[in-house]
């Protein structure tokens, strides 16, 4: 709707069922976390009491894993018990600490104009693509996928997410 408003069009006159379906798909796929949905059903009284375990807080889950590991050790199924799950899943010796500037510098050196003179690569000028052109391209891709017999809803969701990102850039550029 913001997109149409920025084009000086009345969004209420341009909306249709297809857009409503797209918004619903985007909301369920990208923006609404499963934990939020579960909590809403749990808190509502529409279906009566909801059975099943409540999601465990992270610390409780870690304690459960450690207890199970200790039991496996007692049963001689594992040799040693991991005492600190966080350091096991995120080992300090495997931490990568690249500074953003270093990464940008590395990319610039690899693809920038100061490449090896002996390189066989040709330099091609790439024209800048405007926001509206990018949005139009996403719309065409989404329409193509929606029209396919075996259309991929994950791809449509990804296209919708990219459209929202580009729309956000458009809005920021207007401000």
N, C-alpha and C positions, 0 to 999 in steps of 0.2 A: 504494500500500500504506500509505503514511503517512496518507493521507486516511481510509482505513478504520480504521486504528489510532486516529486521533483521535476517531472516532465509536464507539470501544469495540467494534469488530467484528473478527473474526479475518480478516485479509487473505488468509491461505492458503486459506480456505474460499470466498472471494468471487472469486478470480481465475479467469479462463477464457481460452479461446483468443482471443477478441476483444480482451481486454486485452493479451495477448502480442503480437498483431499491431499494436495501437496503439503499444505500447512500441517495437517494432522499427521502425515507420515514423518515430516521433519520433527515435529514435537515429540512423537513417540520414539523415534529412532535416535535423535541427537540430544534433545534438550531435557528429557525427563528420565532421570535415573531410575533403575529398577527398585532401588531401596525406597525412593519417594513413593512409587506406586504401591509397594508392599505396605509401607507405613500408612498410606491413605486408606487402604482396605482394612488394615488392622484397626485403625482408629474409627472407621465408620461402623455403624450398626446395621447396615443394609443386609448383610448376610449372617447376622448373629455373631457369636464368638468365632474368631478366627483361630484355627488350630495350627500348630506348627511352632518351631522354635523361633524366638526373636533373634534378629541378627546379633551376634556377639560383638562387644567392643573389641578393638584391636588388642589391647592388653590381655583380655580374657582369652582370645584366640591364641595368642602367643603362649600363654600358660598351658592351654590345652595341648598344643603341639609339643611343648617341653615334657608334659606328663606322659603323653603317648610315646615320645622318644625314650623316656626312662623305662617305660614298660617293655618296649621292644629290646632295650639293652638287657633288662632282667631276663627276658626270654631268650637271650643270646641270638637275636635276629640282626642286631647291629653291633658293631665293635665299640663305638664310642658315642656318647651322648653330646649333642651340640647344646652348650649351655646358653649361648646368646644367639637367638634366632636372627636378630637384625644383622649382626656381624656375619652370620652365615649366608644370609641372602644378599648382603651388600658388603663383600669383603673389602677391607681397607686397601689391600695390595692390588686390587683390580679397579680402584677408583680412577676415573679419567678426569683430569683437571686442566682442560684446555681453556684458555682465556678467549672470550669472543673475538677480541682483536686479532689474536693469533690465527684463528680459523679463517677469518675474513682475509687476512694477509696471505695465508696459504692459497686460498681460492683465487685471489687476485693475481698472485704470482703464477699460478697454473694456467689461468685463462686470460690474463690481461694482455695488453699490447706488447709487453716486454718479453714475448716468447722467444724461444730458440730460433735464431735466424735460419738454421738448417731444416726447420720443420717443413713438412710438405702440406701442412694444413693451410687452407685458404681462409682469408679473413672475409666474412660476409657481414655487410651492414644489416642489422635487424631493426626494422622500424618499430617505433613505440606503438603499442596497442592501447587504445583508449578504454575507459571503464565501460562505456556503452557497448563497444564492440565485444568486449569480454563477456558482458552479460548476455548479449545476443547469441554468442557462441554457446554459452552454457544452456541457454533456452533451447537451442537447436538440438544439442546433445541429449537433453532431458526428453524432448519430444520424440526423438529417434528411439530412445530406450523405452519410453512408454508405449510406443507403437509396436514393439517387438512381441511376438508370440511368447517368447521365453524371456521377457524383460527382467533385468536384474534390479531388484528393489534396493540392494546395497549400493549399486552404482547411482541410482536416482537419489538416494539419501546423500551420497557424497557430493553429487552435483548441487543439491539444495544447500548443503553446508558451504560449498565454495561460493555459491551465489550470495549467501548471507555475508560472508567475509568481504566480498567485493562491494556489496551494498553498504557495508559499514565503512569501507574506505571512501565510497562516494559521499556518504553523509559527512564524514570527517572533513573531506575536501571542500564541502559547501560551507561549513562553519567557519 
